[in-house]
Amino acid sequence: MNKGIIFLILAAISWSFPSIMIRILKADFDIFTQNFFRYIGASVFLFAFGLVFTKKKKLNLVSNLKLLFIPSIIMAIHQIFYTAGVFMTSAVISSLLGRLNAIVIPALSCIFYEDERLIVKDKSFILGALLALIGVSGVIIGKDAGTTGEFGIGTVFVMLGTLFWSIYAVCIKRLVKSLDPLSIIFYVSLMSSIFFLPLTLRFGNIRSINSVSLWTKTLLFGSGVIGVGIGNLFYYYAVKYVGTSISSIFFLLLPFSVGILGFVILGETLTLIQILSGLFSILGCWLVTAKPKFLTKIYGG
């Protein structure tokens, strides 16, 4: 099996948990405080991991910090919008809406990378984009428990978070060609947590960490280690081997895994309209990215 596919499987498993954990931790931590401690947890884990496996590469990357400054800001903005969206919608809906990156990432990638430009020349891209947009619209309007303004704002936040993640993913593709993926995610996580600190001090409650149980603290830092640290690390290696477009299609599986976890852990459900709309969205995203000749070009046959 191709190394990139293995990394995608591992990343998909890792990314099935963060939305669930964000919802669980919502009762104890606000958006900024939660993000700050999650990224601190990821940074500590990655630093310790890097000392054992890639110490030399990590130290050499210090001179390249300027390359990661803008991506770190983009990552921080993505995380704020996405976490706020999960707070206001649900883990399942946010995961479904987040799959829009399967359209946005290839679209942006084809602008900047010649090897991914083949996608938009095919009619399947246009058809898939339309199906995905119809599907996402159905997810948004299919909530039968009374659509509220809060739900609408949460939807916008998730979509903005998805947009910034897509921009970030396109930036990372260029960096993973020359920099070690482990080093990249360590410095991005560290700088993002630094960006979160003043926001947490101004709008959050950094002392709330002292008033929660050990189990809650474990969930908080664990969500950072798994979702931010391990998940992104595997994703970066996948992008290095198979590119951004193929990586984006694989994560169309996430709504199903998150939906199962959301039902088991949080008791969240989707209406029939939302389920069918979600399938439309996934089908559309599949048509956008799963082109045989594109896969052949990436894998070389």
C-alpha positions as CSV (number, residue, x, y, z in Angstrom):
1,M,0.0,0.0,0.0
2,N,1.2,3.5,-0.9
3,K,2.8,5.3,2.1
4,G,0.5,8.3,1.5
5,I,-2.6,6.2,1.8
6,I,-1.4,4.7,5.1
7,F,-0.8,8.2,6.4
8,L,-4.2,9.3,5.3
9,I,-5.9,6.4,7.1
10,L,-4.0,7.3,10.3
11,A,-4.9,11.0,9.9
12,A,-8.5,10.2,9.3
13,I,-8.7,8.1,12.5
14,S,-7.0,10.9,14.5
15,W,-9.3,13.6,13.1
16,S,-12.4,11.7,14.0
17,F,-12.1,12.7,17.6
18,P,-11.5,16.5,17.8
19,S,-15.0,17.7,17.0
20,I,-16.4,15.3,19.6
21,M,-13.9,16.5,22.2
22,I,-14.6,20.1,21.4
23,R,-18.3,19.6,22.1
24,I,-17.5,17.7,25.4
25,L,-15.1,20.4,26.6
26,K,-17.5,23.2,25.7
27,A,-19.1,23.2,29.2
28,D,-15.7,23.9,30.9
29,F,-13.7,26.0,28.4
30,D,-14.5,28.9,26.1
31,I,-13.3,28.9,22.5
32,F,-10.0,30.7,23.1
33,T,-9.0,29.0,26.3
34,Q,-9.7,25.6,24.8
35,N,-7.7,26.3,21.7
36,F,-4.8,27.7,23.7
37,F,-4.4,24.6,25.9
38,R,-5.0,22.2,23.0
39,Y,-2.2,23.7,21.0
40,I,0.1,23.8,24.1
41,G,-0.6,20.1,24.5
42,A,0.2,19.5,20.9
43,S,3.4,21.6,21.0
44,V,4.8,19.7,24.1
45,F,4.0,16.3,22.6
46,L,5.6,17.2,19.3
47,F,8.7,18.7,20.9
48,A,9.2,15.6,23.0
49,F,8.6,13.4,19.9
50,G,11.0,15.5,17.8
51,L,13.8,15.3,20.4
52,V,13.8,11.5,20.0
53,F,13.4,11.2,16.3
54,T,14.3,14.4,14.4
55,K,16.3,16.6,16.7
56,K,18.7,17.8,14.0
57,K,16.0,18.7,11.5
58,K,14.0,20.5,14.2
59,L,17.0,22.7,15.2
60,N,17.8,23.4,11.6
61,L,14.3,24.7,11.0
62,V,14.8,27.6,13.3
63,S,16.2,29.6,10.4
64,N,13.1,28.9,8.5
65,L,10.6,30.3,11.0
66,K,9.7,33.2,8.8
67,L,8.3,30.7,6.3
68,L,5.9,29.4,8.9
69,F,4.8,32.7,10.4
70,I,1.9,33.3,7.9
71,P,0.8,29.7,7.8
72,S,0.7,29.7,11.7
73,I,-1.6,32.8,11.6
74,I,-3.8,31.1,9.0
75,M,-4.0,28.0,11.2
76,A,-4.9,30.0,14.3
77,I,-7.7,31.8,12.4
78,H,-9.0,28.5,11.1
79,Q,-9.1,27.0,14.5
80,I,-10.9,29.9,16.1
81,F,-13.6,29.9,13.4
82,Y,-14.0,26.1,13.3
83,T,-14.1,25.7,17.1
84,A,-16.7,28.5,17.3
85,G,-18.7,26.7,14.6
86,V,-18.6,23.4,16.5
87,F,-19.8,25.2,19.6
88,M,-22.8,26.5,17.7
89,T,-23.8,23.6,15.5
90,S,-22.8,20.0,16.3
91,A,-19.9,17.7,15.7
92,V,-21.7,15.9,12.9
93,I,-22.9,19.0,11.0
94,S,-19.5,20.7,11.4
95,S,-17.8,17.7,10.0
96,L,-20.1,17.6,7.0
97,L,-19.7,21.3,6.2
98,G,-15.9,20.9,6.7
99,R,-15.8,18.5,3.7
100,L,-16.2,21.5,1.5
101,N,-12.4,21.6,1.5
102,A,-12.6,18.8,-1.0
103,I,-13.7,21.4,-3.4
104,V,-11.8,24.5,-2.2
105,I,-8.4,22.7,-1.8
106,P,-8.2,21.4,-5.4
107,A,-9.5,24.7,-6.7
108,L,-6.8,26.6,-4.9
109,S,-4.1,24.0,-5.7
110,C,-4.7,24.1,-9.4
111,I,-4.0,27.9,-9.3
112,F,-0.6,27.5,-7.7
113,Y,0.5,24.0,-8.7
114,E,0.8,22.6,-12.2
115,D,0.6,19.0,-11.1
116,E,-2.9,19.6,-9.7
117,R,-4.2,21.8,-12.5
118,L,-5.6,18.9,-14.5
119,I,-8.7,18.6,-12.2
120,V,-10.5,21.7,-13.3
121,K,-10.3,20.8,-17.0
122,D,-12.8,18.0,-16.5
123,K,-16.6,18.3,-16.5
124,S,-16.7,16.2,-13.4
125,F,-15.2,19.1,-11.4
126,I,-18.1,21.4,-12.3
127,L,-20.8,18.7,-11.7
128,G,-19.2,17.6,-8.5
129,A,-19.0,21.2,-7.2
130,L,-22.7,21.8,-7.9
131,L,-23.7,18.5,-6.2
132,A,-21.6,19.3,-3.2
133,L,-23.0,22.8,-2.9
134,I,-26.6,21.4,-3.1
135,G,-25.7,18.8,-0.5
136,V,-24.2,21.4,1.9
137,S,-27.3,23.6,1.4
138,G,-29.5,20.7,2.4
139,V,-27.4,20.1,5.5
140,I,-27.9,23.7,6.5
141,I,-31.6,24.0,6.0
142,G,-32.5,20.4,6.9
143,K,-32.4,20.9,10.7
144,D,-36.0,20.3,11.7
145,A,-35.6,21.3,15.4
146,G,-36.2,24.9,14.5
147,T,-33.4,26.7,12.6
148,T,-32.1,29.5,14.8
149,G,-29.9,32.4,14.2
150,E,-27.2,30.7,16.3
151,F,-27.2,27.7,14.0
152,G,-26.8,30.0,11.0
153,I,-23.9,31.8,12.6
154,G,-22.3,28.5,13.5
155,T,-22.6,27.3,9.9
156,V,-20.9,30.5,8.7
157,F,-18.1,30.0,11.2
158,V,-17.5,26.4,10.2
159,M,-17.4,27.4,6.5
160,L,-14.9,30.2,7.2
161,G,-12.8,27.8,9.2
162,T,-12.9,25.4,6.3
163,L,-11.8,28.2,3.9
164,F,-8.8,29.1,6.0
165,W,-7.8,25.5,6.5
166,S,-7.9,25.1,2.7
167,I,-5.6,28.1,2.3
168,Y,-3.3,26.6,4.9
169,A,-3.2,23.2,3.2
170,V,-2.2,24.8,-0.1
171,C,0.6,26.7,1.7
172,I,1.8,23.5,3.4
173,K,2.1,21.6,0.2
174,R,5.0,23.8,-0.9
175,L,6.7,23.6,2.5
176,V,6.6,19.8,2.9
177,K,8.8,19.5,-0.2
178,S,11.7,21.1,1.5
179,L,11.0,21.0,5.3
180,D,10.5,18.1,7.7
181,P,6.7,17.6,8.4
182,L,7.3,17.0,12.1
183,S,9.2,20.2,12.4
184,I,6.5,22.1,10.5
185,I,3.7,21.1,12.7
186,F,5.7,21.6,15.9
187,Y,6.5,25.2,15.0
188,V,3.1,25.9,13.6
189,S,1.5,24.6,16.8
190,L,3.9,26.6,19.0
191,M,3.4,29.8,17.2
192,S,-0.4,29.3,17.0
193,S,-0.5,28.8,20.8
194,I,1.5,32.1,21.2
195,F,-1.2,33.8,19.0
196,F,-3.9,32.3,21.2
197,L,-2.4,33.5,24.4
198,P,-3.4,37.3,24.3
199,L,-6.8,36.3,23.0
200,T,-7.2,33.9,25.9
201,L,-6.1,36.5,28.4
202,R,-8.4,39.1,26.9
203,F,-11.5,37.1,26.0
204,G,-11.1,33.7,27.7
205,N,-10.5,32.4,31.2
206,I,-7.0,30.9,31.4
207,R,-7.5,30.0,35.1
208,S,-10.4,27.7,34.3
209,I,-7.8,24.9,33.9
210,N,-7.4,24.9,37.7
211,S,-11.1,24.2,38.3
212,V,-11.6,21.1,36.2
213,S,-11.0,17.4,37.0
214,L,-8.0,15.5,36.0
215,W,-10.1,13.6,33.5
216,T,-11.2,16.9,31.8
217,K,-7.6,18.1,31.7
218,T,-6.7,14.8,30.0
219,L,-9.4,15.2,27.4
220,L,-8.3,18.8,26.8
221,F,-4.6,18.1,26.2
222,G,-5.4,14.7,24.6
223,S,-7.6,16.4,22.0
224,G,-4.6,18.6,21.1
225,V,-2.2,15.8,21.0
226,I,-4.4,13.6,18.8
227,G,-6.2,16.2,16.7
228,V,-3.6,18.9,16.3
229,G,-0.4,17.0,16.8
230,I,-0.7,13.4,15.5
231,G,-3.5,14.1,13.0
232,N,-1.7,17.0,11.3
233,L,1.6,15.2,11.3
234,F,0.1,12.3,9.4
235,Y,-1.7,14.7,7.1
236,Y,1.6,16.5,6.2
237,Y,3.3,13.3,5.4
238,A,0.3,12.3,3.2
239,V,0.4,15.6,1.3
240,K,4.1,15.0,0.8
241,Y,3.4,11.7,-0.9
242,V,0.1,12.1,-2.7
243,G,-0.6,15.9,-2.8
244,T,-3.5,18.0,-1.5
245,S,-6.3,17.0,-3.8
246,I,-6.1,13.2,-3.2
247,S,-5.7,13.9,0.6
248,S,-8.8,16.0,0.6
249,I,-11.0,13.3,-0.9
250,F,-10.0,10.7,1.6
251,F,-11.4,12.8,4.4
252,L,-14.8,12.6,3.0
253,L,-15.0,9.6,5.2
254,L,-14.9,11.8,8.3
255,P,-18.6,12.7,8.5
256,F,-19.4,9.0,8.8
257,S,-16.8,8.3,11.5
258,V,-17.7,11.5,13.4
259,G,-21.4,10.7,13.0
260,I,-20.9,7.4,14.6
261,L,-18.9,8.8,17.5
262,G,-21.4,11.7,17.8
263,F,-24.3,9.3,18.1
264,V,-22.5,7.0,20.6
265,I,-20.9,9.7,22.8
266,L,-23.0,12.8,22.4
267,G,-26.4,11.4,21.3
268,E,-26.4,13.7,18.2
269,T,-28.5,12.8,15.3
270,L,-29.2,14.0,11.7
271,T,-32.6,14.4,10.0
272,L,-33.3,12.3,6.9
273,I,-32.9,15.4,4.7
274,Q,-29.5,16.1,6.3
275,I,-28.3,12.5,5.8
276,L,-29.4,12.5,2.1
277,S,-27.9,16.0,1.6
278,G,-24.7,14.8,3.2
279,L,-24.5,12.0,0.7
280,F,-25.0,14.4,-2.1
281,S,-22.1,16.5,-0.8
282,I,-19.9,13.5,-0.4
283,L,-20.8,12.3,-3.9
284,G,-20.0,15.8,-5.3
285,C,-16.7,16.0,-3.6
286,W,-15.8,12.5,-4.9
287,L,-16.6,13.6,-8.5
288,V,-14.3,16.6,-8.0
289,T,-11.3,14.8,-6.8
290,A,-11.4,11.1,-7.7
291,K,-10.3,11.3,-11.3
292,P,-8.5,8.2,-12.5
293,K,-6.1,10.1,-14.8
294,F,-5.3,12.5,-12.0
295,L,-4.5,9.6,-9.7
296,T,-2.4,8.0,-12.4
297,K,-0.5,11.3,-12.8
298,I,0.2,11.5,-9.0
299,Y,1.1,7.9,-8.5
300,G,2.8,7.4,-11.8
301,G,0.7,4.6,-13.2
